[in-house]
Amino acid sequence: MHVRDATAEDLTPVMNVLDGAVLAVDVETVRASIGRDATLVAISDEGQVLGALVLDGCHIEAVAVRRRRRGQGIGTALITTAADGRASLTAEFDVAVRPFYESLGFAVDSLEEPGRCRAVYRPAE
């Protein structure tokens, strides 16, 4: 598995991964992100998109991994790659994935909206 910038040809498989994770990210947002080199994909040795991460600046709009491939370090690889060279990363997400973000060193706070969290990651200097 390796992580690279998404290309226009990756749009459909990226949307399939995001939709499979029930993430509310519209296709135009992802298309624009790919055009800005702000979408990463994790690719299997066979060329299949296993996971995707969509950025808006330093904010993670969405990160998802195919259900059968979760727990294999793919999400971690996507976030680690996204963090490389950035002073910080932020994300908002459902409380169910809080342990994932905390395991990566994000500082996580609950939001006023029930079941939602906000996280900030600042790499060690």
Buried (B, 14 or more C-beta within 10 A) or exposed (E): BEBEEBEEEBBEBBBBBBEEBEBEBEEEBBBBBBEEEBBBBBBBEEEBBBBBBBBBEBEBBBBBBBEEBBEBEBBBBBBEBBBEEEEEBBBEBEEEBBEBBEEBEBEBEEEEEEEEBBBBBEEEE
